[in-house]
Structures are given as C-alpha cells and as structure tokens.
Amino acid sequence: VLPLPHPSWRNNGWLKREPWFEAELLPVLKAEVARVLGG
C-alpha cells in the first residue's frame, strides 16, 4: 500500500512538512508503476 495525498492545493502545506514523501516514496512509486506497465 502506498499513501497518496489527493493532488489539491490544500495539500501543499502537508507536502512541505513531509519531505520524505517526495524524497523516499515517489521514487518507489514511479518504479512500481513502470514495472507494472512493463517499462
């Protein structure tokens, strides 16, 4: 399970307070999506 915040302007503050999301989770998510899609 990968946590995904809703892409809303309201979440910008959360994303700034939680830098782990972009630094640690997004690369894993991108790799998993690429794997599932065969890329």
Backbone atoms as SQL, in Angstrom:
CREATE TABLE atoms (id INTEGER PRIMARY KEY, chain TEXT, resi INTEGER, resn TEXT, atom TEXT, x REAL, y REAL, z REAL);
INSERT INTO atoms VALUES
  (1, 'A', 1, 'VAL', 'N', 0.851, -1.167, 0.000),
  (2, 'A', 1, 'VAL', 'CA', 0.000, 0.000, 0.000),
  (3, 'A', 1, 'VAL', 'C', 0.897, 1.230, 0.000),
  (4, 'A', 2, 'LEU', 'N', 0.632, 2.124, -0.915),
  (5, 'A', 2, 'LEU', 'CA', 1.407, 3.360, -0.995),
  (6, 'A', 2, 'LEU', 'C', 0.491, 4.545, -0.713),
  (7, 'A', 3, 'PRO', 'N', 0.815, 5.356, 0.287),
  (8, 'A', 3, 'PRO', 'CA', -0.034, 6.504, 0.602),
  (9, 'A', 3, 'PRO', 'C', 0.086, 7.580, -0.470),
  (10, 'A', 4, 'LEU', 'N', -1.042, 8.059, -0.933),
  (11, 'A', 4, 'LEU', 'CA', -1.057, 9.101, -1.957),
  (12, 'A', 4, 'LEU', 'C', -1.991, 10.223, -1.527),
  (13, 'A', 5, 'PRO', 'N', -1.449, 11.400, -1.252),
  (14, 'A', 5, 'PRO', 'CA', -2.328, 12.520, -0.920),
  (15, 'A', 5, 'PRO', 'C', -3.081, 12.971, -2.160),
  (16, 'A', 6, 'HIS', 'N', -4.277, 13.436, -1.956),
  (17, 'A', 6, 'HIS', 'CA', -5.067, 13.965, -3.062),
  (18, 'A', 6, 'HIS', 'C', -4.331, 15.169, -3.645),
  (19, 'A', 7, 'PRO', 'N', -4.219, 15.255, -4.970),
  (20, 'A', 7, 'PRO', 'CA', -3.488, 16.382, -5.580),
  (21, 'A', 7, 'PRO', 'C', -4.302, 17.673, -5.515),
  (22, 'A', 8, 'SER', 'N', -4.294, 18.291, -4.380),
  (23, 'A', 8, 'SER', 'CA', -5.071, 19.501, -4.149),
  (24, 'A', 8, 'SER', 'C', -4.159, 20.599, -3.612),
  (25, 'A', 9, 'TRP', 'N', -4.515, 21.835, -3.882),
  (26, 'A', 9, 'TRP', 'CA', -3.729, 22.958, -3.350),
  (27, 'A', 9, 'TRP', 'C', -3.715, 22.924, -1.826),
  (28, 'A', 10, 'ARG', 'N', -4.702, 22.303, -1.239),
  (29, 'A', 10, 'ARG', 'CA', -4.771, 22.224, 0.223),
  (30, 'A', 10, 'ARG', 'C', -3.679, 21.341, 0.808),
  (31, 'A', 11, 'ASN', 'N', -3.107, 20.483, 0.002),
  (32, 'A', 11, 'ASN', 'CA', -2.077, 19.568, 0.491),
  (33, 'A', 11, 'ASN', 'C', -0.667, 20.123, 0.358),
  (34, 'A', 12, 'ASN', 'N', -0.500, 21.284, -0.218),
  (35, 'A', 12, 'ASN', 'CA', 0.842, 21.847, -0.392),
  (36, 'A', 12, 'ASN', 'C', 1.565, 22.006, 0.936),
  (37, 'A', 13, 'GLY', 'N', 0.872, 22.438, 1.960),
  (38, 'A', 13, 'GLY', 'CA', 1.487, 22.580, 3.284),
  (39, 'A', 13, 'GLY', 'C', 1.941, 21.244, 3.833),
  (40, 'A', 14, 'TRP', 'N', 1.106, 20.234, 3.675),
  (41, 'A', 14, 'TRP', 'CA', 1.473, 18.898, 4.140),
  (42, 'A', 14, 'TRP', 'C', 2.703, 18.399, 3.398),
  (43, 'A', 15, 'LEU', 'N', 2.730, 18.566, 2.083),
  (44, 'A', 15, 'LEU', 'CA', 3.870, 18.105, 1.292),
  (45, 'A', 15, 'LEU', 'C', 5.156, 18.812, 1.712),
  (46, 'A', 16, 'LYS', 'N', 5.067, 20.080, 2.073),
  (47, 'A', 16, 'LYS', 'CA', 6.261, 20.809, 2.519),
  (48, 'A', 16, 'LYS', 'C', 6.722, 20.344, 3.897),
  (49, 'A', 17, 'ARG', 'N', 5.785, 19.951, 4.748),
  (50, 'A', 17, 'ARG', 'CA', 6.138, 19.466, 6.089),
  (51, 'A', 17, 'ARG', 'C', 6.585, 18.009, 6.079),
  (52, 'A', 18, 'GLU', 'N', 6.300, 17.306, 5.009),
  (53, 'A', 18, 'GLU', 'CA', 6.613, 15.877, 4.918),
  (54, 'A', 18, 'GLU', 'C', 7.525, 15.606, 3.720),
  (55, 'A', 19, 'PRO', 'N', 8.781, 16.068, 3.758),
  (56, 'A', 19, 'PRO', 'CA', 9.667, 15.906, 2.600),
  (57, 'A', 19, 'PRO', 'C', 9.981, 14.451, 2.267),
  (58, 'A', 20, 'TRP', 'N', 9.776, 13.533, 3.211),
  (59, 'A', 20, 'TRP', 'CA', 10.007, 12.115, 2.946),
  (60, 'A', 20, 'TRP', 'C', 9.144, 11.624, 1.796),
  (61, 'A', 21, 'PHE', 'N', 7.969, 12.236, 1.625),
  (62, 'A', 21, 'PHE', 'CA', 7.060, 11.742, 0.589),
  (63, 'A', 21, 'PHE', 'C', 7.699, 11.835, -0.789),
  (64, 'A', 22, 'GLU', 'N', 8.224, 13.006, -1.117),
  (65, 'A', 22, 'GLU', 'CA', 8.866, 13.168, -2.427),
  (66, 'A', 22, 'GLU', 'C', 10.236, 12.502, -2.482),
  (67, 'A', 23, 'ALA', 'N', 10.956, 12.531, -1.382),
  (68, 'A', 23, 'ALA', 'CA', 12.322, 12.003, -1.381),
  (69, 'A', 23, 'ALA', 'C', 12.363, 10.475, -1.342),
  (70, 'A', 24, 'GLU', 'N', 11.465, 9.863, -0.583),
  (71, 'A', 24, 'GLU', 'CA', 11.537, 8.417, -0.365),
  (72, 'A', 24, 'GLU', 'C', 10.437, 7.629, -1.060),
  (73, 'A', 25, 'LEU', 'N', 9.226, 8.149, -1.050),
  (74, 'A', 25, 'LEU', 'CA', 8.120, 7.362, -1.577),
  (75, 'A', 25, 'LEU', 'C', 7.934, 7.522, -3.078),
  (76, 'A', 26, 'LEU', 'N', 8.049, 8.724, -3.612),
  (77, 'A', 26, 'LEU', 'CA', 7.808, 8.907, -5.041),
  (78, 'A', 26, 'LEU', 'C', 8.724, 8.079, -5.931),
  (79, 'A', 27, 'PRO', 'N', 10.022, 7.974, -5.644),
  (80, 'A', 27, 'PRO', 'CA', 10.852, 7.112, -6.494),
  (81, 'A', 27, 'PRO', 'C', 10.387, 5.651, -6.488),
  (82, 'A', 28, 'VAL', 'N', 9.954, 5.163, -5.333),
  (83, 'A', 28, 'VAL', 'CA', 9.451, 3.793, -5.233),
  (84, 'A', 28, 'VAL', 'C', 8.157, 3.659, -6.030),
  (85, 'A', 29, 'LEU', 'N', 7.285, 4.629, -5.883),
  (86, 'A', 29, 'LEU', 'CA', 6.016, 4.605, -6.605),
  (87, 'A', 29, 'LEU', 'C', 6.241, 4.633, -8.116),
  (88, 'A', 30, 'LYS', 'N', 7.118, 5.510, -8.574),
  (89, 'A', 30, 'LYS', 'CA', 7.407, 5.602, -10.010),
  (90, 'A', 30, 'LYS', 'C', 7.985, 4.298, -10.545),
  (91, 'A', 31, 'ALA', 'N', 8.878, 3.691, -9.798),
  (92, 'A', 31, 'ALA', 'CA', 9.473, 2.426, -10.226),
  (93, 'A', 31, 'ALA', 'C', 8.422, 1.321, -10.273),
  (94, 'A', 32, 'GLU', 'N', 7.541, 1.288, -9.294),
  (95, 'A', 32, 'GLU', 'CA', 6.499, 0.256, -9.263),
  (96, 'A', 32, 'GLU', 'C', 5.513, 0.437, -10.411),
  (97, 'A', 33, 'VAL', 'N', 5.126, 1.665, -10.692),
  (98, 'A', 33, 'VAL', 'CA', 4.217, 1.925, -11.816),
  (99, 'A', 33, 'VAL', 'C', 4.883, 1.518, -13.125),
  (100, 'A', 34, 'ALA', 'N', 6.147, 1.865, -13.301),
  (101, 'A', 34, 'ALA', 'CA', 6.872, 1.483, -14.518),
  (102, 'A', 34, 'ALA', 'C', 6.952, -0.040, -14.639),
  (103, 'A', 35, 'ARG', 'N', 7.197, -0.724, -13.524),
  (104, 'A', 35, 'ARG', 'CA', 7.281, -2.186, -13.545),
  (105, 'A', 35, 'ARG', 'C', 5.948, -2.795, -13.960),
  (106, 'A', 36, 'VAL', 'N', 4.862, -2.304, -13.366),
  (107, 'A', 36, 'VAL', 'CA', 3.537, -2.848, -13.661),
  (108, 'A', 36, 'VAL', 'C', 3.150, -2.583, -15.118),
  (109, 'A', 37, 'LEU', 'N', 3.530, -1.428, -15.632),
  (110, 'A', 37, 'LEU', 'CA', 3.190, -1.080, -17.013),
  (111, 'A', 37, 'LEU', 'C', 4.162, -1.671, -18.024),
  (112, 'A', 38, 'GLY', 'N', 5.169, -2.360, -17.545),
  (113, 'A', 38, 'GLY', 'CA', 6.108, -3.019, -18.439),
  (114, 'A', 38, 'GLY', 'C', 7.210, -2.129, -18.949),
  (115, 'A', 39, 'GLY', 'N', 7.488, -1.055, -18.235),
  (116, 'A', 39, 'GLY', 'CA', 8.508, -0.126, -18.695),
  (117, 'A', 39, 'GLY', 'C', 9.671, -0.136, -17.889);
